[in-house]
Amino acid sequence: MRLTATQRNKLPRSAFVYHGGPRSNWRYPVPTKAQARRAGISETQRKSIHGAAVSYGARKSTRGSKATIKRVVSRRK
């Protein structure tokens, strides 16, 4: 399941792995249960988002490291 623009915009900066700079630089949303609930994201969708973040981070052409993303995801499960 994908995030809608409304759900993504409701997430705080702390819900993203890389959140420095302007909004366009916010990368890999990995919300906690409370953050997801406030943004209207279901638990199934939240788990899917976590898996997608790790998957996107593993790509060769993306910014950031897979280890950093995996560490944040494991803390927020």
N, C-alpha and C positions, 0 to 999 in steps of 0.2 A: 504494500500500500504506500502510496506517495503522500507527502505533505501537501496540503493546499497552501496557496500564498497567504491566506488569512492565518492559518495555523502557524506557519513559519514566522510571520511577522509578530505573532503574539508571544513567541519564545523570547526569554531574556538573553542577553549576551552570554551569560554564564552557561547556557545550554549548548553552546558551540565549542568544538575542540579548539579551533583557532578563531579568536574573536577580536583581534586588534584592528584598528583602522576603521574606515567607513563601512557601511553595511554590506557593500559588495564584496568585502574581504572576509565576511563571516563564512566559515567553512565547516562542514560536517556537523549537522545538528545531532546531539546525543543528549536528549533531555532526561532528567530524573523523573521518577513517577509523579512527584508533585508538580514539576514544571509542565509535564505532558498533560496532566489533569487540568491545569489552569488554561492551557492552550486548546483544549478540546480534542486531544489526541487519545485514542483508545490504547489499551495495554498491548494489544496485538500489533497495532500500528507502531507503537514505540519500540517494540522488540525488532520489528522489521527495519526501522530506521537505524537502529544500532548495527544490525548486520550490513546494511547498505553502506554505512560510514566506513566500516572495516574494508568492505569490498572496494569502494572508491579509493580509499587510501592505499590499497595494494597496487593500483594501476601505476604504470611507469611514468605517465605524463602528468600526474597530479602533484600538487604542492603538499608538503608535509611528509611525515614518516609513518609507516604502518605501525611501528612500535608505539609511538605516541598515541595514536588513535586507539589501538587495542588497550592500552593502559587506561585511558579515560573511559572507554566502554566497559571494561571490567569493573571499574569503581562505581559506575552508575547503574549496574544491573539491579 
